[in-house]
Amino acid sequence: MTAMPATTPQTSTLLHAPVIDWFAVHARDLPWRRPEAGPWGVMVSEFMLQQTPVSRVLPVYEQWLARWPRPADLAAEPPGEAVRAWGRLGYPRRALRLHAAASAITERHGGEVPSDHAKLLALPGVGEYTAAAVASFAYGQRHAVLDTNVRRVFARAVTGAQYPPNATTAAERRLARALLPEEEPVAARWAAATMELGALVCTARTPSCGTCPIAAECAWLAAGSPAHDGPPRRGQTYAGTDRQVRGKLLAVLREAVTPVPQAALDAVWHEPVQRARALDGLVADGLVEPLADGRYRLPLT
């Protein structure tokens, strides 16, 4: 990808008002955006929404917050209960990380999600994106929040590229910071608005450019919508993979109220080598705990 062009205050201003005004009309009513969600609700949503669509997250999110409305409520239960409640959201290590974050919040911050970006970043399982998202969406702070949707909007609107790089670059971070409105509340609104624009309008495969509030300012459209960066990355095939086997093994353990014998796990997948590899991986990731008598359970510590 070519170097990103320099942005000017005029460039930023031309983008801010149309996107924020569009968001005021078209933002989805999502539970983690409501005031009653609080910082903990925002954090839970950010963990769940990683690599998972909103439609799948919504029911699990509601059940999670009903059971664990505060970090201390989650921290008081074994990590295996977080894995159990995670259900079929996928990438269940996120459940363990969220439990670890809840424990750290309870121990270090009196049970309140910290507002300080550095303290958020120091929590287990919280990376640069999640720290910025929680500080911005929960506390109205001024941070560059760069998820896939935002990166795609900036790539098209500002740099003229159809897709952003595979991994977030330093140039993208500089661009995102340069585009931030100066006022904190406006910057937080801008972060949410650009994310929603990428999710609903500036989508990966079929962008709705005719309804885009910044179509007139879009560098990619102005260049004739060139497809010079190749197609969007395709999702990994799931059927027959170790990930599918891991999911089947975890499903048995989530549904069990007592430790599970090896025979019950053997029954979920026909190929013994792949099944053993998947089970070993779950144990190594801390998602499954082997017992001395040969049975398995979700982790208690």
Secondary structure, DSSP 8 states (H G I E B T S, - for coil): --------HHHHHHHHHHHHHHHHHH----GGGSGGGHHHHHHHHHHHHTTS-HHHHHHHHHHHHHH-SSHHHHHTS-HHHHHHHHTTSS-THHHHHHHHHHHHHHHHSTTS----HHHHHTSTT--HHHHHHHHHHHH--------HHHHHHHIIIII--SS--SS--HHHHHHHHHHS-SSHHHHHHHHHHHHHHHHHTS-SSS--GGG-TTGGG-HHHHTT---TT-S-------TTSHHHHHHHHHHHHHH-SS-B-HHHHHTT-S-HHHHHHHHHHHHHTTS-EE-TTS-EE----
